[in-house]
Amino acid sequence: MSAPTLPARLTAIALALVAAAATAQDRRLSEGLKEKTVMITVSFTKGQPPEVGSGVVICQQDDHAWILTANHVFAGKSEEAWKQIRLSTIESATISFYRNFTAPLTLASAELRKQITFYTFKPEDLLLLSLPLPQRLPSTASLASPPNDQEDATISTLGYWKDRGLSWEQQAGALVGERSTSSKYLYHDGEVHEGFSGGPVFNAAGQLIAINLQRVPGERVPGGAAGQWYGLAQALGHAEVLSVIDKWVPAKCLRSAGQLSELAHLTYRKGMRAISTRRWPQAEELMRRAAEQQPLEGGSVHLEGMRYTQYLPLYHLGLALYRQGKYSEAIRQWEVSEAQGEIQQDKRYSTLERLRQKAYDRLRRTPAG
């Protein structure tokens, strides 16, 4: 057999280098995912067995961190869909960080009340923790909507494999069934073990798309196979979930344009309901918030059923201000809306021009001082 030619050897070397670079990149991604994941152990009084779960850090600002997990990790398992957390029944809780970037935080029941703020998502099995954490973590998780049916469905899950005593265990898999931003839950075929509850589900790019809740049989999974087990996870790209997170987490932690778009559309829909019922102060507040979340007008917003409307928060903010007699502010908002150009293609532009002229007329008739 003849020796490989020089071009063949060079090709083999190049392929080996590419494979090595891909392996190194995968290793770096895996380490990054673990840095964002925490292990949680909760001990209860009155003989209730301890809970072992996981969580994921979605924000760190100043000396505080915000961690998402499952509600039942702190409430304890229950046959009910949702269970109230009772701090009086918790003996202690420990939150551990990867590679001890910061020392494990262990708090007794009395300290929990002082140190941690619990935000629930009732009736969803989701929990947000706010706690003091002066040491800086390497990174925090960035939220994203689930990939659509044409995008890469690969996922990674991380958690505490209780039976084997393995923490920061990583499992690979793929999403199962149809996916959309309106989905409250996601299913995947990655392994989920006891201790994975509250742990993250990351997409192929390492963005956080869901929180693991439990494992379910294939008979309960759309597109699942009978006799197999799947992970059931709470989708974080769902508008209602994002709106709750938006209330409690600093705005800078929501970095994804997709997240902000979902929030803006949710707020805009609420603002449109306030407009339709002539609740002008509430409409002003909601439209102002929508414009902050997504300042550029344009695009379709689903209202209900088959009804859609254009995203025009600045125009409607001006309308709400005008109806309250705040003419100068209304004119400023309409000018910004007009400069963006989207309103000029909409039938409501004639209303903007008519009301703006009325606003100018009323300002001229108002005595100075």
VOBA-1610 file (N, C-alpha, C; in pm, whole numbers, padded with zeros to 5 digits, always signed):
BEGIN
Met+00086-00119+00000Met+00000+00000+00000Met+00089+00124+00000Ser+00060+00215-00090Ser+00142+00335-00102Ser+00112+00433+00011Ala+00210+00514+00046Ala+00193+00615+00152Ala+00099+00725+00104Pro+00026+00785+00197Pro-00065+00894+00159Pro+00012+01008+00094Thr-00046+01067-00006Thr+00015+01181-00071Thr+00015+01300+00022Leu+00098+01402-00011Leu+00107+01522+00072Leu-00028+01593+00085Pro-00103+01614-00026Pro-00235+01678-00011Pro-00328+01599+00081Ala-00321+01464+00070Ala-00407+01382+00155Ala-00369+01399+00302Arg-00235+01401+00330Arg-00191+01419+00469Arg-00232+01556+00522Leu-00219+01659+00437Leu-00257+01794+00480Leu-00408+01801+00508Thr-00485+01733+00424Thr-00631+01731+00446Thr-00665+01663+00578Ala-00596+01550+00605Ala-00620+01478+00730Ala-00584+01563+00851Ile-00471+01635+00841Ile-00430+01722+00951Ile-00531+01834+00972Ala-00577+01892+00859Ala-00675+02001+00870Ala-00804+01952+00936Leu-00850+01833+00896Leu-00972+01778+00956Leu-00954+01751+01104Ala-00834+01701+01140Ala-00806+01675+01282Ala-00806+01804+01362Leu-00751+01910+01305Leu-00749+02039+01374Leu-00890+02095+01391Val-00972+02079+01287Val-01111+02125+01295Val-01186+02049+01405Ala-01165+01915+01408Ala-01232+01832+01509Ala-01186+01871+01650Ala-01055+01896+01665Ala-01002+01936+01796Ala-01059+02071+01839Ala-01071+02164+01744Ala-01126+02296+01777Ala-01272+02285+01817Ala-01347+02198+01746Ala-01489+02180+01780Ala-01504+02118+01918Thr-01415+02020+01949Thr-01419+01958+02082Thr-01390+02060+02191Ala-01290+02143+02167Ala-01254+02247+02265Ala-01369+02347+02282Gln-01435+02381+02171Gln-01547+02474+02180Gln-01663+02413+02259Asp-01690+02284+02235Asp-01795+02215+02310Asp-01762+02211+02459Arg-01633+02190+02489Arg-01591+02184+02629Arg-01611+02320+02697Arg-01575+02427+02624Arg-01592+02562+02680Arg-01740+02593+02702Leu-01825+02552+02606Leu-01969+02575+02620Leu-02023+02499+02740Ser-01979+02373+02756Ser-02024+02293+02869Ser-01984+02356+03002Glu-01860+02403+03010Glu-01815+02468+03133Glu-01896+02594+03160Gly-01926+02669+03054Gly-02005+02790+03071Gly-02145+02761+03123Leu-02205+02653+03077Leu-02339+02617+03123Leu-02336+02578+03271Lys-02232+02508+03311Lys-02221+02467+03451Lys-02199+02587+03543Glu-02125+02687+03494Glu-02101+02807+03575Glu-02230+02880+03609Lys-02332+02865+03525Lys-02459+02933+03547Lys-02556+02853+03634Thr-02522+02726+03658Thr-02613+02634+03726Thr-02575+02619+03873Val-02675+02609+03961Val-02650+02590+04104Val-02717+02462+04151Met-02667+02408+04262Met-02727+02292+04327Met-02798+02339+04454Ile-02917+02284+04478Ile-02998+02329+04592Ile-03039+02208+04677Thr-03017+02218+04806Thr-03063+02116+04900Thr-03148+02184+05007Val-03268+02132+05029Val-03360+02189+05129Val-03398+02080+05228Ser-03372+02105+05356Ser-03410+02012+05463Ser-03534+02064+05533Phe-03627+01973+05561Phe-03754+02010+05623Phe-03765+01954+05764Thr-03855+02012+05841Thr-03885+01962+05975Thr-03998+01860+05965Lys-04037+01804+06078Lys-04153+01715+06088Lys-04141+01590+06001Gly-04017+01544+05982Gly-03998+01417+05913Gly-04015+01420+05763Gln-04040+01535+05706Gln-04055+01543+05561Gln-03918+01521+05495Pro-03910+01434+05394Pro-03779+01406+05333Pro-03722+01531+05266Pro-03590+01543+05264Pro-03527+01660+05202Pro-03547+01662+05052Glu-03539+01780+04995Glu-03547+01798+04850Glu-03408+01830+04797Val-03372+01764+04690Val-03247+01796+04619Val-03285+01842+04480Gly-03242+01960+04443Gly-03278+02015+04313Gly-03167+02100+04256Ser-03202+02174+04155Ser-03105+02257+04085Ser-03167+02392+04056Gly-03089+02482+04001Gly-03139+02615+03965Gly-03042+02678+03867Val-03075+02797+03820Val-02989+02865+03724Val-02990+03015+03753Val-02872+03075+03750Val-02857+03218+03779Val-02888+03296+03651Ile-02990+03383+03656Ile-03027+03461+03538Ile-02985+03607+03548Cys-02938+03648+03666Cys-02897+03787+03680Cys-02810+03803+03804Gln-02709+03889+03795Gln-02634+03933+03911Gln-02607+04081+03894Gln-02649+04157+03993Gln-02631+04302+03988Gln-02595+04351+04126Asp-02488+04431+04132Asp-02438+04480+04261Asp-02410+04361+04352Asp-02474+04353+04466Asp-02446+04243+04559Asp-02561+04145+04568His-02642+04134+04461His-02755+04042+04462His-02755+03954+04337Ala-02812+03835+04351Ala-02829+03744+04238Ala-02974+03697+04233Trp-03019+03662+04114Trp-03154+03611+04092Trp-03143+03473+04031Ile-03207+03375+04096Ile-03197+03234+04056Ile-03336+03179+04026Leu-03350+03113+03912Leu-03473+03044+03878Leu-03461+02897+03916Thr-03568+02842+03972Thr-03573+02700+04005Thr-03719+02656+03999Ala-03747+02536+04047Ala-03885+02487+04053Ala-03942+02516+04191Asn-04068+02551+04197Asn-04133+02583+04324Asn-04127+02467+04421His-04143+02344+04370His-04153+02229+04462His-04018+02196+04529Val-03908+02253+04480Val-03780+02231+04546Val-03783+02290+04687Phe-03851+02402+04705Phe-03863+02464+04838Phe-03997+02432+04905Ala-04099+02398+04827Ala-04230+02367+04887Ala-04242+02220+04924Gly-04161+02136+04862Gly-04172+01992+04885Gly-04267+01929+04785Lys-04249+01801+04760Lys-04334+01731+04663Lys-04477+01725+04714Ser-04569+01728+04620Ser-04711+01727+04655Ser-04790+01669+04539Glu-04906+01611+04573Glu-04996+01562+04468Glu-05067+01677+04400Glu-05066+01792+04464Glu-05132+01909+04407Glu-05045+01968+04295Ala-05110+02042+04205Ala-05037+02104+04095Ala-04940+02211+04145Trp-04979+02278+04254Trp-04896+02385+04310Trp-04911+02384+04460Lys-04801+02406+04532Lys-04802+02401+04678Lys-04737+02526+04734Gln-04797+02583+04836Gln-04744+02703+04900Gln-04615+02671+04975Ile-04515+02757+04960Ile-04390+02743+05036Ile-04414+02792+05178Arg-04382+02709+05274Arg-04397+02747+05415Arg-04258+02744+05480Leu-04204+02863+05501Leu-04069+02872+05555Leu-04059+02812+05695Ser-04169+02809+05767Ser-04166+02753+05903Ser-04137+02604+05902Thr-04161+02536+05789Thr-04134+02392+05781Thr-03996+02361+05725Ile-03921+02466+05684Ile-03786+02445+05630Ile-03684+02458+05743Glu-03603+02355+05757Glu-03500+02357+05861Glu-03378+02435+05814Ser-03336+02409+05688Ser-03225+02483+05630Ser-03225+02463+05479Ala-03154+02550+05410Ala-03141+02540+05265Ala-02997+02576+05228Thr-02941+02501+05133Thr-02804+02526+05087Thr-02805+02544+04936Ile-02741+02650+04889Ile-02725+02675+04746Ile-02575+02672+04717Ser-02535+02580+04629Ser-02393+02561+04598Ser-02363+02606+04456Phe-02241+02660+04436Phe-02202+02716+04308Phe-02088+02633+04248Tyr-02086+02626+04117Tyr-01989+02543+04045Tyr-01846+02585+04078Arg-01763+02483+04103Arg-01621+02504+04134Arg-01599+02600+04251Asn-01702+02615+04336Asn-01691+02703+04452Asn-01646+02844+04414Phe-01704+02898+04302Phe-01675+03037+04268Phe-01706+03126+04387Thr-01808+03088+04460Thr-01839+03152+04587Thr-01879+03042+04683Ala-01854+03058+04810Ala-01881+02953+04907Ala-02030+02918+04907Pro-02062+02790+04932Pro-02204+02752+04940Pro-02277+02838+05042Leu-02397+02878+05006Leu-02479+02962+05094Leu-02575+02871+05170Thr-02553+02856+05301Thr-02639+02772+05384Thr-02712+02860+05485Leu-02844+02852+05483Leu-02926+02938+05569Leu-03026+02854+05647Ala-03036+02880+05776Ala-03139+02818+05857Ala-03271+02889+05833Ser-03378+02832+05886Ser-03513+02883+05858Ser-03526+03032+05887Ala-03479+03076+06003Ala-03493+03218+06040Ala-03415+03308+05944Glu-03299+03260+05899Glu-03218+03340+05807Glu-03279+03348+05668Leu-03351+03242+05630Leu-03415+03242+05498Leu-03507+03362+05482Arg-03582+03389+05586Arg-03678+03501+05581Arg-03607+03635+05560Lys-03486+03648+05617Lys-03414+03774+05610Lys-03330+03785+05483Gln-03276+03673+05434Gln-03178+03677+05328Gln-03236+03657+05187Ile-03341+03576+05177Ile-03392+03540+05045Ile-03535+03591+05026Thr-03559+03649+04910Thr-03695+03687+04871Thr-03746+03584+04771Phe-03865+03530+04796Phe-03924+03427+04711Phe-04034+03488+04625Tyr-04022+03473+04494Tyr-04125+03520+04401Tyr-04187+03396+04333Thr-04314+03375+04356Thr-04380+03258+04298Thr-04454+03294+04169Phe-04482+03192+04090Phe-04550+03209+03961Phe-04683+03134+03963Lys-04747+03124+04077Lys-04869+03047+04091Lys-04962+03073+03972Pro-05014+02966+03909Pro-05011+02824+03948Pro-04897+02745+03886Glu-04798+02811+03824Glu-04689+02738+03760Glu-04585+02695+03863Asp-04525+02579+03841Asp-04425+02523+03932Asp-04289+02588+03903Leu-04283+02717+03925Leu-04164+02795+03895Leu-04141+02891+04011Leu-04014+02918+04041Leu-03981+03001+04156Leu-03859+03086+04122Leu-03864+03213+04160Leu-03751+03304+04144Leu-03701+03344+04282Leu-03571+03330+04303Leu-03509+03366+04430Leu-03422+03488+04411Ser-03429+03581+04504Ser-03337+03695+04507Ser-03260+03685+04637Leu-03127+03685+04628Leu-03046+03664+04748Leu-02917+03744+04740Pro-02858+03777+04854Pro-02731+03850+04853Pro-02618+03763+04802Leu-02535+03818+04714Leu-02422+03744+04660Leu-02315+03845+04616Pro-02231+03889+04708Pro-02133+03993+04675Pro-02023+03945+04581Gln-01989+03813+04584Gln-01885+03764+04495Gln-01938+03757+04351Arg-01854+03798+04255Arg-01895+03798+04116Arg-01885+03659+04055Leu-01992+03615+03988Leu-01991+03490+03914Leu-01936+03515+03773Pro-01881+03412+03708Pro-01824+03431+03574Pro-01926+03478+03472Ser-02051+03428+03483Ser-02152+03465+03385Ser-02290+03427+03437Thr-02391+03479+03373Thr-02530+03444+03405Thr-02600+03400+03278Ala-02712+03331+03291Ala-02783+03276+03176Ala-02862+03384+03103Ser-02863+03375+02973Ser-02943+03463+02889Ser-03066+03387+02841Leu-03185+03444+02862Leu-03309+03376+02826Leu-03335+03385+02675Ala-03405+03284+02625Ala-03441+03282+02483Ala-03570+03203+02465Ser-03640+03231+02357Ser-03757+03152+02320Ser-03711+03018+02264Pro-03796+02915+02271Pro-03756+02786+02215Pro-03737+02794+02065Pro-03648+02714+02008Pro-03632+02714+01863Pro-03760+02667+01796Asn-03788+02723+01678Asn-03908+02678+01608Asn-03882+02544+01542Asp-03983+02494+01473Asp-03974+02358+01417Asp-03868+02345+01309Gln-03820+02456+01252Gln-03719+02450+01147Gln-03577+02472+01203Glu-03565+02506+01331Glu-03435+02535+01390Glu-03382+02415+01468Asp-03255+02424+01505Asp-03188+02315+01577Asp-03259+02287+01709Ala-03304+02163+01729Ala-03379+02126+01849Ala-03291+02069+01958Thr-03158+02071+01938Thr-03065+02016+02037Thr-03072+02094+02168Ile-03071+02021+02281Ile-03074+02086+02412Ile-02973+02019+02505Ser-02941+02088+02614Ser-02861+02033+02722Ser-02934+02060+02852Thr-02936+01961+02940Thr-02994+01980+03072Thr-02886+01954+03176Leu-02893+02026+03288Leu-02796+02008+03396Leu-02869+01993+03528Gly-02810+01916+03618Gly-02872+01899+03747Gly-02791+01809+03838Tyr-02853+01774+03950Tyr-02791+01691+04052Tyr-02851+01550+04039Trp-02770+01455+03997Trp-02816+01317+03983Trp-02807+01253+04121Lys-02916+01260+04194Lys-02915+01225+04336Lys-02870+01081+04361Asp-02924+00986+04286Asp-02895+00845+04313Asp-02747+00811+04297Arg-02677+00884+04210Arg-02535+00857+04187Arg-02444+00959+04255Gly-02507+01055+04323Gly-02427+01156+04393Gly-02348+01245+04299Leu-02397+01264+04178Leu-02326+01345+04079Leu-02391+01483+04068Ser-02313+01586+04092Ser-02365+01722+04077Ser-02312+01782+03948Trp-02384+01878+03895Trp-02353+01941+03767Trp-02342+01836+03655Glu-02428+01733+03666Glu-02434+01632+03561Glu-02503+01691+03439Gln-02444+01671+03322Gln-02499+01729+03198Gln-02547+01617+03107Gln-02669+01635+03055Gln-02728+01538+02964Gln-02768+01608+02835Ala-02745+01542+02723Ala-02781+01597+02593Ala-02912+01535+02544Gly-02983+01607+02460Gly-03108+01556+02405Gly-03161+01650+02300Ala-03290+01635+02272Ala-03354+01721+02172Ala-03498+01744+02213Leu-03552+01859+02174Leu-03692+01889+02200Leu-03780+01795+02119Val-03896+01764+02174Val-03991+01673+02110Val-04122+01746+02089Gly-04187+01724+01974Gly-04316+01785+01947Gly-04304+01926+01891Glu-04418+01985+01861Glu-04420+02120+01805Glu-04382+02223+01911Arg-04324+02336+01863Arg-04278+02439+01955Arg-04319+02575+01904Ser-04354+02664+01996Ser-04386+02802+01961Ser-04372+02887+02086Thr-04372+03020+02067Thr-04359+03110+02182Thr-04484+03108+02270Ser-04592+03049+02220Ser-04714+03041+02301Ser-04716+02915+02388Ser-04615+02828+02371Ser-04610+02704+02449Ser-04573+02733+02594Lys-04652+02679+02687Lys-04620+02695+02828Lys-04518+02592+02873Tyr-04517+02476+02807Tyr-04428+02368+02847Tyr-04354+02314+02725Leu-04235+02262+02751Leu-04156+02197+02648Leu-04126+02054+02692Tyr-04115+01964+02596Tyr-04079+01825+02622Tyr-03947+01795+02552His-03864+01714+02615His-03737+01677+02553His-03701+01535+02593Asp-03611+01475+02516Asp-03571+01337+02543Asp-03438+01327+02617Gly-03390+01439+02670Gly-03271+01434+02755Gly-03305+01365+02887Glu-03209+01295+02943Glu-03236+01225+03070Glu-03263+01326+03181Val-03363+01295+03262Val-03397+01378+03379Val-03403+01286+03499His-03318+01311+03596His-03310+01226+03715His-03356+01305+03837Glu-03378+01234+03947Glu-03415+01303+04071Glu-03301+01398+04109Gly-03334+01524+04127Gly-03235+01627+04153Gly-03222+01724+04036Phe-03278+01687+03919Phe-03277+01777+03805Phe-03387+01882+03814Ser-03483+01863+03904Ser-03593+01959+03918Ser-03540+02099+03942Gly-03591+02196+03867Gly-03547+02334+03880Gly-03423+02365+03800Gly-03364+02263+03739Gly-03243+02284+03661Gly-03272+02338+03523Pro-03170+02392+03457Pro-03189+02459+03329Pro-03198+02364+03211Val-03269+02411+03107Val-03266+02350+02975Val-03210+02456+02880Phe-03094+02429+02823Phe-03028+02524+02734Phe-03046+02480+02588Asn-03054+02577+02497Asn-03057+02543+02355Asn-02915+02520+02304Ala-02902+02494+02173Ala-02771+02460+02117Ala-02671+02574+02132Ala-02720+02697+02143Ala-02631+02813+02157Ala-02598+02844+02302Gly-02650+02764+02396Gly-02622+02787+02537Gly-02712+02888+02603Gln-02827+02919+02540Gln-02924+03012+02599Gln-03030+02933+02677Leu-03078+02993+02784Leu-03175+02928+02871Leu-03315+02938+02809Ile-03379+02823+02784Ile-03513+02824+02724Ile-03620+02766+02816Ala-03580+02693+02922Ala-03682+02630+03007Ala-03620+02585+03138Ile-03708+02552+03233Ile-03669+02497+03363Ile-03731+02358+03378Asn-03648+02258+03407Asn-03699+02122+03423Asn-03791+02111+03545Leu-03902+02041+03528Leu-03997+02022+03637Leu-04004+01877+03682Gln-04015+01785+03586Gln-04029+01644+03619Gln-04009+01561+03493Arg-04011+01429+03508Arg-04010+01344+03390Arg-04147+01278+03377Val-04189+01257+03254Val-04324+01206+03227Val-04316+01094+03124Pro-04413+01000+03127Pro-04413+00891+03029Pro-04450+00940+02890Gly-04405+00867+02789Gly-04429+00906+02652Gly-04575+00920+02616Glu-04662+00850+02688Glu-04806+00859+02661Glu-04861+00999+02686Arg-04790+01077+02768Arg-04835+01213+02800Arg-04767+01319+02714Val-04682+01275+02623Val-04602+01369+02545Val-04650+01374+02400Pro-04687+01491+02349Pro-04723+01502+02207Pro-04606+01458+02119Gly-04627+01355+02041Gly-04519+01304+01956Gly-04425+01211+02030Gly-04456+01177+02156Gly-04369+01088+02233Gly-04394+00942+02200Ala-04299+00859+02240Ala-04309+00714+02216Ala-04349+00644+02344Ala-04446+00555+02334Ala-04492+00479+02450Ala-04377+00398+02507Gly-04370+00393+02640Gly-04266+00315+02705Gly-04138+00392+02731Gln-04128+00516+02680Gln-04011+00599+02705Gln-04046+00713+02800Trp-03941+00768+02862Trp-03959+00880+02953Trp-03902+01007+02892Tyr-03968+01119+02922Tyr-03927+01248+02867Tyr-03922+01353+02977Gly-03846+01458+02954Gly-03842+01569+03047Gly-03954+01667+03017Leu-04022+01711+03123Leu-04124+01817+03112Leu-04063+01943+03172Ala-04061+02051+03094Ala-03997+02174+03139Ala-04087+02295+03118Gln-04076+02392+03207Gln-04151+02517+03196Gln-04082+02608+03097Ala-04150+02644+02987Ala-04091+02732+02886Ala-04080+02873+02941Leu-03967+02938+02918Leu-03945+03073+02968Leu-03972+03178+02862Gly-03988+03139+02736Gly-04018+03235+02631Gly-04163+03273+02626His-04247+03206+02707His-04390+03236+02710His-04412+03375+02767Ala-04495+03455+02701Ala-04510+03597+02737Ala-04552+03617+02882Glu-04643+03534+02932Glu-04690+03553+03069Glu-04578+03528+03170Val-04493+03428+03143Val-04380+03400+03231Val-04279+03515+03226Leu-04249+03563+03105Leu-04156+03674+03091Leu-04205+03800+03161Ser-04336+03823+03158Ser-04390+03943+03221Ser-04370+03939+03372Val-04378+03819+03431Val-04355+03806+03576Val-04207+03829+03606Ile-04119+03768+03526Ile-03975+03788+03546Ile-03940+03936+03532Asp-04003+04003+03435Asp-03974+04144+03409Asp-04007+04233+03529Lys-04105+04192+03610Lys-04143+04271+03727Lys-04036+04269+03835Trp-03962+04159+03844Trp-03876+04136+03960Trp-03727+04136+03930Val-03690+04127+03804Val-03549+04118+03768Val-03506+04250+03704Pro-03388+04303+03736Pro-03342+04427+03673Pro-03348+04419+03521Ala-03385+04530+03458Ala-03410+04531+03314Ala-03288+04488+03233Lys-03167+04519+03281Lys-03047+04487+03203Lys-03027+04337+03189Cys-03095+04258+03273Cys-03078+04113+03266Cys-03159+04051+03152Leu-03255+04124+03097Leu-03328+04075+02982Leu-03261+04131+02858Arg-03166+04055+02805Arg-03082+04107+02698Arg-03131+04070+02559Ser-03212+03966+02549Ser-03252+03918+02417Ser-03359+04006+02356Ala-03342+04042+02229Ala-03443+04121+02159Ala-03574+04046+02151Gly-03566+03912+02139Gly-03688+03833+02134Gly-03767+03843+02264Gln-03694+03841+02377Gln-03761+03854+02506Gln-03832+03989+02516Leu-03758+04095+02480Leu-03815+04229+02492Leu-03934+04246+02398Ser-03927+04185+02281Ser-04040+04192+02187Ser-04163+04125+02246Glu-04144+04007+02306Glu-04257+03937+02368Glu-04318+04021+02480Leu-04232+04080+02563Leu-04282+04162+02673Leu-04355+04284+02621Ala-04296+04349+02519Ala-04357+04469+02464Ala-04495+04438+02407His-04508+04328+02335His-04638+04293+02276His-04740+04259+02384Leu-04695+04191+02490Leu-04786+04161+02600Leu-04835+04290+02665Thr-04743+04382+02692Thr-04780+04511+02752Thr-04869+04591+02658Tyr-04838+04585+02530Tyr-04916+04660+02429Tyr-05059+04609+02424Arg-05077+04478+02431Arg-05213+04423+02431Arg-05293+04474+02550Lys-05229+04479+02667Lys-05297+04532+02786Lys-05330+04679+02766Gly-05236+04752+02704Gly-05259+04894+02679Gly-05374+04917+02582Met-05387+04830+02482Met-05497+04843+02386Met-05633+04819+02453Arg-05635+04726+02550Arg-05760+04705+02625Arg-05795+04829+02706Ala-05694+04893+02764Ala-05719+05017+02839Ala-05766+05128+02746Ile-05711+05137+02625Ile-05755+05235+02526Ile-05902+05213+02491Ser-05938+05086+02468Ser-06076+05056+02425Ser-06178+05088+02531Thr-06139+05086+02659Thr-06231+05117+02769Thr-06209+05259+02823Arg-06129+05337+02753Arg-06103+05477+02787Arg-06043+05496+02926Arg-05962+05404+02968Arg-05889+05419+03095Arg-05754+05483+03060Trp-05757+05613+03041Trp-05644+05684+02984Trp-05518+05684+03070Pro-05524+05704+03202Pro-05400+05697+03283Pro-05334+05560+03275Gln-05416+05454+03280Gln-05360+05320+03271Gln-05301+05295+03132Ala-05372+05343+03028Ala-05321+05328+02891Ala-05188+05402+02876Glu-05179+05521+02935Glu-05053+05596+02928Glu-04938+05516+02988Glu-04960+05460+03107Glu-04855+05384+03174Glu-04813+05263+03092Leu-04911+05190+03040Leu-04881+05067+02966Leu-04812+05096+02833Met-04858+05196+02760Met-04796+05229+02633Met-04655+05285+02653Arg-04635+05357+02761Arg-04500+05409+02791Arg-04405+05292+02819Arg-04455+05192+02894Arg-04372+05077+02926Arg-04342+04995+02801Ala-04443+04976+02714Ala-04421+04902+02589Ala-04316+04971+02503Ala-04322+05104+02496Ala-04226+05180+02416Ala-04085+05169+02473Glu-04074+05156+02605Glu-03943+05138+02666Glu-03887+04999+02634Gln-03975+04898+02634Gln-03932+04761+02606Gln-03896+04742+02459Gln-03973+04804+02370Gln-03944+04797+02227Gln-03981+04931+02164Pro-03885+05022+02148Pro-03916+05159+02106Pro-03954+05174+01959Leu-03912+05081+01874Leu-03941+05095+01731Leu-04081+05043+01699Glu-04162+05126+01636Glu-04296+05086+01598Glu-04291+04998+01473Gly-04401+04923+01452Gly-04410+04838+01334Gly-04422+04692+01371Gly-04478+04615+01282Gly-04498+04473+01307Gly-04636+04444+01357Ser-04677+04320+01339Ser-04812+04279+01375Ser-04817+04223+01516Val-04923+04259+01589Val-04944+04210+01724Val-05078+04135+01728His-05074+04012+01779His-05197+03933+01788His-05278+03977+01910Leu-05405+04009+01888Leu-05492+04050+01999Leu-05569+03931+02052Glu-05660+03876+01975Glu-05735+03758+02014Glu-05804+03702+01890Gly-05826+03570+01892Gly-05892+03509+01778Gly-05815+03535+01650Met-05885+03594+01552Met-05823+03628+01424Met-05788+03777+01416Arg-05790+03847+01528Arg-05767+03990+01529Arg-05619+04023+01551Tyr-05565+04105+01462Tyr-05428+04153+01471Tyr-05429+04305+01457Thr-05324+04368+01508Thr-05312+04512+01492Thr-05165+04549+01478Gln-05139+04671+01431Gln-05002+04719+01419Gln-04948+04761+01557Tyr-04819+04742+01575Tyr-04753+04783+01699Tyr-04720+04931+01689Leu-04802+05016+01755Leu-04787+05162+01748Leu-04796+05222+01889Pro-04703+05190+01979Pro-04713+05237+02117Pro-04698+05388+02130Leu-04613+05450+02049Leu-04593+05594+02060Leu-04717+05670+02016Tyr-04780+05623+01909Tyr-04905+05686+01865Tyr-05011+05676+01976His-05027+05557+02034His-05131+05540+02136His-05094+05608+02267Leu-04965+05620+02296Leu-04923+05697+02413Leu-04963+05842+02393Gly-04941+05896+02273Gly-04985+06033+02244Gly-05134+06049+02258Leu-05209+05948+02213Leu-05355+05953+02224Leu-05399+05957+02370Ala-05338+05871+02454Ala-05373+05868+02597Ala-05339+06001+02664Leu-05225+06060+02626Leu-05187+06190+02683Leu-05284+06299+02638Tyr-05320+06297+02511Tyr-05414+06397+02457Tyr-05548+06391+02531Arg-05599+06272+02554Arg-05730+06257+02621Arg-05726+06305+02765Gln-05605+06317+02822Gln-05592+06368+02959Gln-05556+06516+02961Gly-05557+06579+02843Gly-05526+06721+02837Gly-05377+06753+02843Lys-05291+06654+02824Lys-05146+06676+02826Lys-05100+06697+02682Tyr-05135+06813+02628Tyr-05120+06836+02484Tyr-04975+06843+02438Ser-04891+06912+02512Ser-04751+06924+02471Ser-04683+06787+02467Glu-04708+06704+02570Glu-04649+06570+02573Glu-04702+06484+02460Ala-04832+06497+02432Ala-04892+06420+02324Ala-04827+06454+02191Ile-04805+06583+02167Ile-04744+06626+02041Ile-04604+06569+02027Arg-04527+06567+02137Arg-04390+06514+02131Arg-04390+06366+02094Gln-04481+06288+02154Gln-04487+06145+02123Gln-04528+06123+01978Trp-04624+06202+01928Trp-04668+06186+01789Trp-04557+06223+01692Glu-04475+06321+01728Glu-04365+06359+01640Glu-04262+06247+01630Val-04234+06179+01742Val-04141+06066+01738Val-04200+05953+01654Ser-04330+05926+01676Ser-04397+05822+01599Ser-04392+05853+01449Glu-04420+05978+01414Glu-04420+06020+01275Glu-04280+06007+01214Ala-04177+06041+01292Ala-04039+06034+01243Ala-03998+05890+01212Gln-04050+05796+01290Gln-04019+05656+01262Gln-04083+05608+01132Gly-04196+05666+01096Gly-04254+05641+00965Gly-04362+05536+00957Glu-04372+05446+01054Glu-04469+05337+01045Glu-04612+05388+01048Ile-04639+05488+01134Ile-04774+05541+01147Ile-04822+05603+01016Gln-04730+05654+00935Gln-04769+05720+00811Gln-04828+05621+00710Gln-04802+05492+00729Gln-04860+05390+00642Gln-04990+05334+00698Asp-05032+05384+00812Asp-05150+05331+00880Asp-05267+05428+00866Lys-05389+05375+00865Lys-05509+05458+00851Lys-05527+05554+00967Arg-05461+05525+01080Arg-05474+05613+01197Arg-05391+05740+01184Tyr-05313+05751+01078Tyr-05231+05871+01060Tyr-05317+05996+01046Ser-05432+05982+00979Ser-05522+06098+00965Ser-05574+06143+01100Thr-05597+06046+01191Thr-05641+06082+01327Thr-05529+06155+01400Leu-05405+06108+01384Leu-05291+06175+01447Leu-05283+06320+01400Glu-05294+06343+01270Glu-05283+06479+01217Glu-05397+06567+01269Arg-05517+06513+01273Arg-05633+06591+01318Arg-05619+06627+01466Leu-05585+06528+01551Leu-05574+06555+01694Leu-05454+06643+01726Arg-05347+06628+01651Arg-05230+06712+01674Arg-05264+06858+01647Gln-05341+06884+01540Gln-05381+07022+01511Gln-05469+07077+01623Lys-05560+06993+01674Lys-05644+07036+01785Lys-05559+07067+01909Ala-05456+06984+01931Ala-05369+07007+02046Ala-05297+07141+02033Tyr-05246+07171+01912Tyr-05182+07300+01889Tyr-05281+07415+01914Asp-05404+07401+01863Asp-05505+07505+01880Asp-05534+07530+02027Arg-05545+07423+02105Arg-05579+07439+02247Arg-05461+07499+02323Leu-05340+07464+02284Leu-05224+07525+02350Leu-05217+07675+02321Arg-05253+07716+02199Arg-05251+07858+02165Arg-05358+07935+02242Arg-05470+07869+02269Arg-05578+07938+02341Arg-05554+07941+02492Thr-05457+07861+02538Thr-05430+07856+02683Thr-05341+07973+02721Pro-05384+08058+02812Pro-05303+08173+02852Pro-05170+08127+02913Ala-05063+08195+02879Ala-04931+08162+02936Ala-04930+08192+03084Gly-04865+08105+03161Gly-04857+08127+03306Gly-04983+08085+03376
//
